[in-house]
């Protein structure tokens, strides 16, 4: 975090009078976090000695919670031994009246997040050599921290676990410092602080193993540092999604090539460094931050770049000219002691501080009676605070209160480019527009009644949008919002614009081919999409009121919409006994509080862990894909020019491996006998010019044994003669032959496969 107040945090900075805290004089509040608040302070010694420091103290409410105190103590214990030019140093750890604090080195500057936001706002870019230099300095800090030892000589092997731009400080003198080891893990740490299944740090800067809840090591920090390098070069967020859940999915998939393809301005040598730092498989990443540093320095040397603190200082002073000239310490600081002001004035100041902290003030009754209290969240309006004559102390009875600042709407982003410009805002909002105007539809749950009278739900706002966009329901069908009156979907104002968008989207779609859904044709159809033509578009399947849409990108399924009740996320979780139906219903009702997504609501309420949900979504996605192969009637059509819905959480799976799994799961022996009823004596030959690679099918060992016999026993009947008798063997043979012929890897002599009808 930045140690100086900045624009984005201005509303959190307390314009307080100096006050004493132990031996430190707190000058101003410069930030706050989940469990601590941060002040600029000064400590005085003999003569005219005074030193400006940062005080990070645990919030009084958390001082009584042993778990939070332990986290704070762990941070102090881990960080205290670290003395390095690129790490913010700790001067002292102590407590005052039971309130623990850290006294730290003050960095007169800004954090990297703020630097990138300012550059972006000014339409500037950061020179690549400066970006490389800054990341190299962080490499030095991480390498030192990992190899540091405690006073007893024990190796610390510190993993920061929160390598993000807000924890990289740049001083106006050109220093680069790493701070906030609050979630760090050391080899000497006890408990489960760094154990698997615990999410620490900021989602957008985690490693794939971190978001999956697996055990991490120092290479997780290297992945986070690779993200910082990419974002410093591009001023674009690398893995940020529309929701926390989408961010987790983006990190888990770690599609670095897609991001690099969007930024051809990144020099080839740097792109190779990014590929290695951001490898999804940590075994392919840099072994340590020192190796990462060596490659960065080699890149600078090969291009005759020589970067020092002078260039960093020039950049900082250019971006923040006024802040760079501010004095660290006011010229005159009046030391505050308990005896220097009246009890009434002290109470007034304390009340104001309580108000600014968002807490109820406790004011004693005076001559004018008890002072009015205010609801949490109201802000003191400094311009309208009167002060007692001659004392300069605000008078609470004359304070005017104003409501919190309105939330600004989120900026639009392209779902194919989920990396909006680096910003220091991050606020999201929901439109407040419905027929009643009392409840935001985005925060509501809906039940749907289709034309056949079928009822399903509750579902979220986004689910209804998906139904509309896929034409599974129409605007004249009914919905009930929060179990209220039934009304036509078209009467909910918030849906109208989306329905217009859906109409435009539908008009752009081009039908490439269509046909009748049959069990035999499904394997052949999917093979054509994913392997023969590597298509992009949407495969739509309809069977009565049931509908599925499988969105493909370059032959890989990335999103599946389904209106089958059993495939809704809530039903999936209940069926797998990961939560209760009551918890799902409650999450749906409250999901508007977290951008309308049930998954995010379940995570925010602690029903499932974020890393667990990412795994569940992957399983649900695979199950939805495999269910396609159980359809034995209906219509299908493949459309080009169909983009993945903006609200979709995209996934990925190996489609050829999934085909093998589908045949195992969805094609029993009785069905395979019927589909291959006349194939027993027919001779099988390898297909020419097939695009199917055997290794991609991930056949089981017993299936590979049957496949290897096909060259010498090239028919079902011959295979059954040389293999052990029994239904298991028969199923195995029929399964392999069906998979080989339907994917086009093998064919019956004299036969031709029938492509889908165009």
C-alpha positions in Angstrom: 0.0 0.0 0.0 1.1 3.6 -0.5 2.4 5.2 2.6 1.2 8.7 1.5 -2.3 9.8 0.9 -3.4 9.8 -2.7 -6.4 10.7 -4.8 -8.1 7.3 -4.7 -7.7 7.1 -0.9 -8.4 10.7 -0.1 -11.8 9.9 1.4 -10.1 7.5 3.8 -7.5 9.9 5.0 -8.3 11.5 8.3 -7.7 15.2 8.6 -7.1 14.8 12.3 -5.3 16.9 14.8 -2.0 15.4 16.0 -2.4 13.1 19.0 -0.1 11.2 21.2 0.1 7.4 20.9 2.7 6.1 23.3 6.0 7.9 22.4 4.8 8.7 18.9 2.9 11.7 17.8 0.4 10.7 15.1 0.2 13.4 12.5 -2.3 12.1 10.0 -4.1 8.9 9.0 -2.8 7.8 5.6 -4.7 4.6 5.1 -6.6 1.6 6.5 -7.0 -2.0 5.7 -9.0 -4.9 6.8 -7.5 -5.1 10.3 -5.2 -2.2 10.7 -4.9 1.6 10.2 -1.8 3.5 9.1 -0.6 6.9 10.3 2.3 9.2 9.5 3.9 9.9 12.9 6.9 11.5 14.4 9.1 10.3 17.3 11.3 12.7 19.2 14.5 12.3 21.2 17.1 14.3 23.0 17.7 17.8 21.7 16.0 18.5 18.4 16.0 14.9 17.3 12.9 13.8 15.5 12.2 11.1 13.0 9.1 10.7 10.8 7.9 7.1 10.6 4.8 5.1 9.7 2.7 3.6 12.5 0.6 0.6 11.5 -1.6 -0.4 14.4 -4.2 -3.1 14.7 -7.8 -1.8 14.9 -9.0 -1.7 18.5 -11.9 -4.1 17.7 -9.4 -6.7 16.5 -7.0 -6.3 19.4 -9.3 -8.6 21.4 -9.3 -11.3 18.7 -6.4 -13.8 19.3 -6.4 -14.9 15.6 -6.0 -11.3 14.3 -3.4 -10.5 17.0 -1.4 -13.6 15.9 -1.5 -12.5 12.2 -0.2 -9.1 13.3 2.5 -10.6 15.5 3.5 -13.0 12.7 4.0 -10.0 10.3 6.2 -8.3 12.8 8.2 -11.5 13.5 8.7 -12.3 9.9 9.6 -8.8 8.8 11.7 -7.6 11.7 14.9 -9.5 10.7 14.8 -8.1 7.1 17.3 -5.3 6.5 17.6 -4.7 2.8 17.6 -1.6 0.5 14.5 -2.8 -1.3 12.4 -3.8 1.7 10.6 -1.3 4.0 12.3 -1.8 7.3 10.6 -2.3 10.7 11.8 -0.1 13.6 9.7 -1.4 16.4 6.9 -3.7 17.4 5.1 -3.0 20.6 1.7 -2.2 22.1 0.0 0.7 23.8 -2.8 -0.1 26.2 -3.3 -3.4 24.5 -3.3 -2.0 20.9 -0.4 -3.6 18.9 1.5 -1.5 16.4 4.5 -1.6 14.0 6.7 1.4 13.6 8.1 1.3 10.0 10.3 3.3 7.7 8.4 6.0 5.9 8.7 6.0 2.1 8.0 9.5 0.6 6.5 8.4 -2.6 3.6 6.4 -4.2 2.9 2.7 -4.7 3.2 1.3 -8.2 -0.5 0.9 -8.5 -1.0 4.6 -8.1 1.9 5.3 -10.5 0.4 3.2 -13.2 -3.0 4.8 -12.7 -1.6 8.3 -12.9 0.4 7.5 -16.1 -2.8 6.0 -17.6 -4.8 9.0 -16.7 -2.3 11.3 -18.3 -2.1 9.2 -21.5 1.5 8.2 -20.8 3.3 4.9 -21.0 6.1 3.7 -18.7 9.4 3.1 -20.6 10.1 -0.6 -20.8 13.6 -0.2 -19.4 12.1 1.5 -16.3 9.5 -1.3 -15.9 12.2 -3.9 -16.1 14.4 -2.1 -13.6 11.6 -1.8 -11.1 10.7 -5.4 -11.3 14.3 -6.3 -11.0 14.6 -4.4 -7.8 11.6 -6.4 -6.4 13.4 -9.5 -7.5 16.3 -8.5 -5.3 13.9 -8.0 -2.3 12.2 -11.4 -2.8 15.6 -13.2 -3.2 16.9 -11.6 -0.1 13.7 -12.4 1.9 13.8 -16.0 0.8 17.4 -16.5 1.8 17.3 -14.4 5.0 17.9 -16.0 8.5 16.4 -15.2 11.9 18.6 -14.2 14.9 19.2 -17.9 15.6 20.5 -18.7 12.2 17.4 -20.5 11.0 16.6 -20.1 7.3 13.4 -18.0 6.9 12.5 -18.9 3.3 9.9 -16.1 3.2 7.2 -16.3 0.6 5.5 -12.9 0.3 2.2 -14.3 -1.1 0.9 -10.8 -2.0 3.3 -9.5 -4.7 1.0 -6.8 -6.2 1.6 -3.2 -7.4 0.1 -1.8 -4.2 2.9 -3.4 -2.2 5.7 -2.0 -4.4 6.6 1.5 -3.2 8.5 4.0 -5.4 10.0 7.0 -3.6 10.5 10.4 -5.1 14.2 9.8 -4.7 14.0 6.8 -7.0 14.0 3.9 -4.5 12.0 0.8 -5.1 10.7 -0.9 -1.9 8.6 -3.9 -1.1 6.2 -3.7 1.8 3.3 -5.5 3.6 4.4 -8.9 4.6 1.1 -9.3 6.4 0.2 -12.5 4.6 3.8 -13.8 4.1 4.8 -17.3 5.0 8.1 -18.2 6.4 9.6 -21.7 7.0 9.6 -20.9 10.7 5.9 -20.0 10.7 3.6 -22.3 12.7 0.0 -23.3 12.2 -1.7 -23.5 8.9 -1.1 -19.9 7.8 0.4 -21.1 4.5 -1.4 -24.3 4.1 -3.3 -25.6 1.1 -6.8 -24.5 0.8 -6.2 -21.0 2.2 -6.5 -18.0 -0.1 -4.2 -15.2 0.7 -3.3 -12.0 -1.2 -5.2 -10.2 -4.0 -7.0 -12.4 -6.5 -5.7 -10.8 -9.6 -2.1 -11.3 -8.6 -2.3 -14.9 -7.3 -0.7 -17.9 -9.0 -2.7 -20.8 -10.5 -1.7 -23.1 -7.6 -2.8 -20.4 -5.1 -6.4 -20.0 -6.5 -6.7 -23.8 -6.6 -5.9 -23.9 -2.9 -2.8 -26.0 -3.4 0.4 -25.8 -1.5 2.6 -22.9 -2.7 6.3 -22.1 -2.7 8.4 -19.1 -3.7 7.5 -19.6 -7.4 4.1 -18.3 -6.6 5.7 -14.9 -5.9 7.5 -15.1 -9.2 4.1 -15.6 -11.0 2.8 -12.5 -9.2 5.8 -10.5 -10.2 5.4 -11.6 -13.8 1.9 -10.1 -13.7 3.3 -6.9 -12.4 5.8 -6.8 -15.2 3.1 -7.3 -17.8 0.9 -4.6 -16.3 3.7 -2.1 -15.9 4.5 -2.6 -19.6 1.0 -2.4 -20.9 -0.9 -0.4 -18.2 -3.6 -3.1 -18.6 -4.9 -5.5 -16.0 -3.8 -9.0 -16.9 -6.3 -11.4 -15.4 -9.0 -9.1 -14.1 -12.5 -10.5 -14.8 -15.9 -9.0 -14.4 -16.3 -10.8 -11.1 -14.0 -12.3 -8.5 -14.9 -15.7 -9.8 -14.0 -14.9 -13.4 -10.7 -13.5 -12.1 -10.0 -16.8 -10.4 -10.8 -18.7 -13.6 -8.6 -16.4 -15.6 -5.7 -16.9 -13.2 -6.2 -20.6 -13.1 -6.2 -20.9 -16.9 -3.2 -18.6 -17.2 -3.6 -18.0 -20.9 -0.5 -15.9 -21.3 -0.4 -16.2 -25.1 -3.8 -14.6 -25.5 -2.7 -11.6 -23.4 0.6 -11.3 -25.4 -1.3 -11.5 -28.7 -3.2 -8.4 -27.6 0.0 -6.4 -27.0 2.4 -6.8 -30.0 4.2 -3.7 -28.7 6.0 -5.9 -26.1 9.4 -6.7 -27.4 10.1 -10.3 -28.2 12.8 -10.8 -25.6 10.5 -9.4 -22.9 7.7 -11.6 -24.1 9.9 -14.7 -23.6 10.7 -13.5 -20.1 7.0 -13.1 -19.4 6.2 -16.6 -20.7 8.7 -18.1 -18.3 7.7 -16.1 -15.3 4.0 -16.8 -16.0 4.1 -20.4 -16.9 1.0 -22.2 -15.6 3.1 -25.2 -14.6 5.4 -23.8 -11.9 8.0 -26.4 -12.8 8.5 -24.4 -16.0 8.8 -21.0 -14.3 12.0 -19.4 -13.1 13.5 -21.5 -10.3 13.9 -18.4 -8.1 13.8 -14.6 -8.3 17.6 -14.4 -8.8 17.3 -16.3 -12.2 14.4 -13.9 -13.0 16.6 -10.9 -12.2 19.5 -12.3 -14.3 17.3 -12.4 -17.4 15.9 -8.9 -16.8 19.4 -7.6 -16.4 20.6 -9.4 -19.5 17.7 -7.8 -21.5 18.8 -4.4 -20.3 22.4 -5.0 -21.1 21.7 -6.4 -24.6 19.9 -3.2 -25.5 22.5 -0.9 -23.9 20.0 0.4 -21.3 21.5 1.6 -18.0 18.8 2.4 -15.4 19.4 3.8 -12.0 17.3 5.5 -9.2 17.9 8.8 -11.1 15.5 7.8 -13.9 12.9 6.5 -11.5 13.1 9.7 -9.5 12.6 11.8 -12.7 9.6 9.7 -13.6 8.0 10.1 -10.2 8.6 13.8 -10.0 7.2 14.2 -13.5 4.0 12.3 -12.7 3.6 13.8 -9.2 5.2 17.3 -9.3 3.3 18.8 -6.4 3.4 15.8 -4.1 7.2 15.4 -4.6 7.8 18.9 -3.2 5.6 18.4 -0.1 7.4 18.5 3.3 7.4 15.2 5.2 6.9 17.0 8.5 4.8 20.2 9.1 7.0 23.2 10.0 5.2 23.5 13.3 3.7 20.5 15.1 2.0 21.2 18.3 2.5 18.2 20.6 -0.8 17.0 22.0 -1.0 15.8 25.6 -3.9 15.1 27.8 -3.3 18.2 29.9 -3.2 20.6 27.0 -6.9 20.7 26.2 -10.1 20.5 28.2 -11.9 17.3 28.6 -14.8 18.6 26.6 -12.5 19.4 23.6 -10.9 16.0 23.9 -14.3 14.4 23.8 -15.3 16.4 20.8 -12.2 15.4 18.8 -12.6 11.8 19.8 -16.3 12.0 18.6 -15.2 13.4 15.2 -12.6 10.6 14.9 -15.3 8.1 15.7 -17.5 9.5 13.0 -14.8 9.6 10.4 -14.0 5.9 11.2 -17.7 5.1 10.6 -18.5 4.3 14.2 -21.2 5.6 16.5 -19.8 8.4 18.7 -20.3 8.3 22.4 -20.9 11.9 23.5 -21.7 12.9 27.1 -24.6 15.2 27.7 -23.6 18.8 28.2 -25.4 22.0 28.8 -27.2 21.6 25.5 -28.3 18.1 26.1 -27.1 14.9 24.5 -25.5 15.4 21.1 -27.2 13.6 18.2 -25.6 10.5 16.9 -25.3 9.5 13.2 -25.6 6.3 11.3 -22.5 4.4 10.3 -21.2 5.5 6.9 -22.0 9.2 7.1 -19.1 11.5 6.5 -18.2 14.7 8.2 -18.2 17.6 5.8 -15.0 19.6 6.9 -16.0 22.8 5.1 -19.1 23.1 7.3 -17.7 22.3 10.7 -17.7 25.2 13.1 -14.9 25.5 15.6 -15.0 26.7 19.2 -13.6 30.2 19.5 -9.9 30.3 20.2 -9.5 26.5 20.4 -9.5 25.3 16.9 -11.5 22.3 17.9 -14.6 21.2 15.9 -17.9 21.7 17.8 -19.9 18.5 17.2 -23.2 20.3 17.8 -22.7 22.4 14.6 -21.3 19.6 12.4 -23.2 18.9 9.2 -23.3 15.4 7.9 -23.5 14.2 4.4 -24.2 10.8 2.9 -21.4 8.7 1.3 -20.3 9.6 -2.2 -22.4 7.9 -4.9 -21.0 4.9 -6.5 -19.9 5.4 -10.1 -21.0 2.8 -12.7 -18.4 0.3 -13.9 -16.6 1.1 -17.2 -17.6 -1.1 -20.1 -15.2 -3.8 -21.1 -15.0 -6.3 -24.0 -15.4 -9.9 -22.6 -12.8 -11.1 -25.0 -10.3 -8.6 -23.5 -10.9 -8.8 -19.7 -8.0 -6.5 -19.0 -9.3 -2.9 -18.6 -6.9 -0.1 -18.1 -5.1 0.2 -14.8 -7.3 2.3 -12.6 -7.5 3.2 -8.9 -11.2 3.1 -8.7 -12.5 -0.4 -8.9 -16.0 0.5 -7.9 -18.9 -1.4 -9.3 -22.6 -0.5 -9.2 -25.9 -1.9 -10.2 -28.7 -0.1 -12.1 -31.8 0.6 -10.0 -34.5 0.2 -12.6 -37.6 -2.0 -12.4 -41.3 -1.7 -12.8 -41.8 -1.0 -9.0 -38.5 0.9 -8.6 -38.3 -0.5 -5.1 -36.0 -3.4 -5.6 -33.1 -3.5 -8.0 -33.7 -6.5 -10.4 -29.9 -7.2 -10.4 -30.3 -7.9 -6.6 -33.4 -10.0 -6.9 -34.2 -13.6 -7.4 -36.6 -14.8 -10.1 -39.0 -17.6 -10.7 -39.9 -18.3 -14.4 -43.1 -19.7 -15.8 -42.9 -20.7 -19.5 -45.6 -21.2 -22.0 -46.1 -24.8 -21.1 -46.7 -23.8 -17.5 -43.3 -25.2 -16.3 -41.9 -23.5 -13.2 -38.3 -23.2 -12.4 -36.1 -21.1 -10.1 -35.2 -19.3 -8.1 -32.6 -18.0 -10.5 -30.5 -14.8 -10.7 -30.9 -11.8 -12.9 -28.0 -13.0 -15.1 -29.8 -16.4 -15.5 -32.9 -14.7 -16.8 -30.8 -12.7 -19.2 -29.2 -15.9 -20.5 -32.7 -17.4 -21.0 -33.7 -14.3 -23.0 -30.6 -14.2 -25.1 -30.8 -17.8 -26.0 -34.5 -17.4 -26.9 -35.5 -20.1 -24.3 -38.1 -17.7 -22.9 -39.7 -14.7 -24.5 -40.8 -11.3 -23.2 -44.4 -12.4 -23.0 -43.7 -15.3 -20.6 -44.0 -14.8 -16.9 -41.6 -14.1 -14.1 -41.9 -13.5 -10.4 -39.4 -11.3 -8.7 -38.6 -12.1 -5.0 -41.8 -14.3 -5.0 -43.9 -11.3 -5.8 -46.6 -10.9 -8.4 -46.3 -12.6 -11.7 -45.6 -10.3 -14.6 -44.5 -10.6 -18.2 -40.7 -10.6 -18.5 -41.0 -7.7 -20.9 -42.5 -5.6 -18.2 -39.3 -5.6 -16.2 -37.6 -2.5 -17.5 -34.1 -3.7 -16.8 -34.6 -6.6 -19.3 -35.7 -4.5 -22.2 -32.3 -3.2 -23.4 -30.9 -6.6 -23.0 -33.6 -8.1 -25.2 -32.8 -5.5 -27.9 -29.2 -6.5 -27.7 -30.2 -10.2 -27.9 -32.2 -9.4 -31.1 -29.2 -7.7 -32.6 -27.0 -10.6 -31.7 -29.4 -13.1 -33.2 -29.6 -11.2 -36.4 -25.8 -11.3 -36.8 -25.7 -15.1 -36.5 -25.2 -17.2 -39.6 -26.4 -20.8 -39.7 -23.5 -22.9 -40.9 -25.2 -26.3 -40.7 -28.1 -28.1 -38.9 -29.6 -31.5 -38.4 -31.5 -33.9 -36.2 -30.1 -34.9 -32.9 -29.2 -38.6 -32.7 -27.0 -40.5 -30.4 -24.8 -41.7 -33.3 -24.3 -38.2 -34.8 -23.2 -36.4 -31.6 -19.6 -37.8 -31.5 -19.2 -37.1 -35.2 -20.7 -33.6 -34.9 -18.4 -32.6 -32.1 -15.4 -34.0 -33.9 -16.1 -31.9 -36.9 -16.4 -28.7 -34.8 -13.4 -29.3 -32.5 -10.9 -31.1 -34.8 -11.9 -31.1 -38.4 -12.7 -27.4 -38.8 -11.8 -25.9 -35.4 -14.8 -23.7 -35.5 -15.8 -20.6 -33.5 -19.5 -20.0 -32.9 -22.3 -21.6 -31.0 -23.9 -25.0 -31.2 -27.6 -24.8 -30.3 -29.5 -27.9 -29.3 -33.3 -27.9 -28.7 -35.5 -30.7 -27.4 -39.0 -29.5 -26.5 -38.6 -26.7 -24.0 -35.0 -27.9 -23.2 -32.2 -25.9 -24.8 -28.4 -25.9 -24.6 -25.9 -23.6 -26.3 -22.2 -24.6 -26.4 -20.0 -21.7 -27.4 -16.7 -22.7 -29.1 -13.6 -20.6 -29.7 -11.1 -22.1 -32.2 -12.6 -25.6 -31.7 -12.6 -25.6 -27.9 -15.8 -25.3 -25.8 -15.5 -22.2 -23.6 -19.0 -21.6 -22.2 -22.2 -23.7 -22.0 -25.6 -22.3 -21.4 -28.3 -24.7 -20.3 -31.9 -24.2 -19.1 -32.1 -27.7 -17.7 -33.0 -27.2 -14.0 -30.6 -30.0 -12.8 -27.7 -28.2 -14.5 -28.2 -24.9 -12.7 -25.2 -24.2 -10.3 -27.3 -24.3 -7.2 -28.8 -27.7 -8.1 -25.4 -29.0 -9.0 -24.0 -28.0 -5.6 -27.0 -29.4 -3.7 -26.8 -32.7 -5.7 -23.1 -33.0 -4.8 -24.0 -32.2 -1.1 -21.6 -29.2 -1.1 -24.3 -27.0 0.4 -28.0 -27.0 1.3 -31.0 -25.9 -0.8 -31.7 -23.2 1.9 -28.2 -21.8 1.5 -28.6 -21.7 -2.3 -32.0 -19.9 -2.1 -30.5 -17.4 0.3 -27.5 -16.8 -1.9 -29.7 -16.3 -5.0 -31.7 -13.7 -3.1 -28.6 -11.9 -2.0 -26.5 -12.4 -5.1 -27.1 -8.8 -6.3 -24.8 -7.7 -3.6 -21.9 -9.3 -5.5 -22.7 -8.4 -9.1 -25.6 -10.8 -9.3 -23.7 -14.0 -9.5 -24.7 -17.0 -7.5 -21.1 -18.3 -7.4 -19.8 -15.0 -6.0 -22.6 -14.9 -3.5 -21.8 -18.3 -2.2 -18.2 -17.4 -1.8 -19.0 -14.1 -0.1 -21.2 -15.8 2.4 -18.6 -18.5 3.1 -20.8 -21.4 1.9 -18.0 -22.6 -0.4 -14.4 -21.5 -0.7 -13.3 -19.5 -3.8 -10.8 -22.2 -4.8 -13.5 -24.9 -4.2 -16.0 -23.0 -6.4 -13.4 -22.7 -9.3 -13.0 -26.5 -9.1 -16.8 -27.0 -8.9 -17.4 -24.8 -12.0 -14.9 -26.9 -13.9 -16.7 -30.1 -12.9 -20.1 -28.6 -13.8 -18.8 -27.5 -17.1 -17.5 -31.0 -17.9 -20.8 -32.5 -16.8 -22.8 -30.1 -19.0 -20.6 -31.1 -22.0 -21.0 -34.8 -21.3 -24.7 -34.5 -21.0 -24.9 -33.5 -24.6 -24.3 -37.1 -25.6 -27.4 -38.3 -23.8 -29.8 -36.5 -26.1 -31.5 -38.9 -28.5 -33.9 -36.5 -30.3 -34.3 -32.8 -31.1 -32.7 -30.3 -33.5 -29.2 -28.9 -33.6 -27.7 -25.9 -35.5 -24.2 -24.4 -35.6 -24.1 -20.6 -35.9 -21.1 -18.4 -36.8 -20.8 -14.8 -35.6 -22.0 -15.7 -32.1 -20.0 -14.2 -29.3 -19.9 -15.5 -25.8 -22.3 -13.6 -23.5 -20.6 -10.8 -21.7 -21.6 -12.0 -18.2 -20.3 -15.6 -18.9 -17.6 -17.2 -16.8 -15.6 -18.9 -19.6 -14.0 -22.3 -19.0 -12.0 -24.8 -21.0 -11.6 -28.5 -21.4 -9.8 -30.9 -23.7 -12.6 -31.7 -26.2 -11.1 -34.9 -27.6 -10.4 -36.4 -24.2 -14.0 -35.4 -23.3 -15.2 -37.4 -26.3 -13.6 -40.5 -25.0 -15.1 -39.9 -21.6 -18.6 -39.3 -23.1 -18.5 -42.6 -25.0 -17.6 -44.4 -21.7 -20.3 -42.5 -19.7 -23.2 -42.2 -22.1 -23.1 -45.2 -24.4 -24.1 -48.5 -22.8 -23.5 -51.9 -24.5 -27.1 -52.2 -25.6 -27.0 -48.9 -27.4 -23.6 -49.6 -29.0 -24.9 -53.0 -30.3 -27.8 -51.2 -31.9 -25.7 -48.5 -33.4 -23.2 -51.1 -34.8 -25.7 -53.8 -35.5 -24.4 -54.6 -39.0 -20.7 -53.9 -38.3 -19.6 -57.2 -36.7 -17.9 -58.8 -39.8 -17.0 -55.5 -41.6 -13.3 -54.8 -42.1 -11.8 -51.7 -40.4 -9.0 -49.7 -42.0 -7.1 -46.6 -40.8 -8.6 -43.4 -42.3 -6.5 -41.3 -44.6 -5.8 -37.6 -43.8 -7.5 -37.9 -40.4 -7.0 -34.9 -38.1 -7.4 -37.1 -35.0 -4.3 -37.7 -33.0 -4.6 -40.9 -30.9 -2.8 -39.4 -27.9 -5.4 -36.7 -27.7 -8.2 -39.2 -27.0 -6.4 -40.2 -23.7 -7.5 -43.9 -24.0 -7.3 -46.1 -21.0 -4.7 -48.9 -21.1 -7.3 -51.6 -21.7 -8.7 -49.5 -24.6 -5.2 -49.1 -26.1 -4.8 -52.9 -26.0 -7.9 -53.3 -28.2 -6.8 -50.5 -30.5 -3.4 -52.1 -31.0 -5.1 -55.3 -32.1 -7.1 -53.6 -34.8 -4.3 -53.9 -37.3 -4.1 -57.7 -37.0 -7.8 -58.3 -36.1 -9.6 -55.6 -38.2 -13.2 -56.4 -37.3 -15.5 -56.6 -34.2 -16.0 -60.3 -34.7 -12.3 -61.0 -35.0 -11.5 -59.0 -31.9 -14.1 -60.8 -29.9 -12.6 -64.1 -30.9 -9.1 -63.4 -29.6 -10.0 -61.6 -26.4 -11.5 -63.1 -23.2 -15.2 -63.8 -23.5 -17.7 -61.8 -21.5 -19.9 -58.6 -21.5 -17.0 -56.4 -20.2 -14.8 -57.4 -23.2 -17.7 -56.9 -25.6 -18.4 -53.4 -24.2 -14.7 -52.6 -24.5 -14.5 -53.7 -28.1 -17.7 -51.9 -29.2 -16.7 -48.8 -27.4 -13.3 -48.5 -29.1 -14.7 -49.3 -32.5 -17.5 -46.8 -32.1 -15.1 -44.1 -31.0 -12.6 -44.7 -33.8 -15.2 -44.7 -36.5 -17.2 -41.8 -35.3 -14.2 -39.6 -34.8 -13.0 -40.6 -38.3 -9.7 -42.1 -37.1 -10.7 -45.5 -38.6 -13.4 -46.3 -41.1 -15.2 -49.4 -42.4 -13.9 -50.4 -45.8 -16.1 -49.0 -48.6 -18.0 -46.6 -46.3 -17.9 -42.8 -46.0 -18.8 -40.7 -43.0 -21.8 -38.4 -43.5 -21.0 -34.8 -42.5 -23.8 -32.7 -40.9 -26.4 -31.4 -43.3 -25.8 -27.8 -44.4 
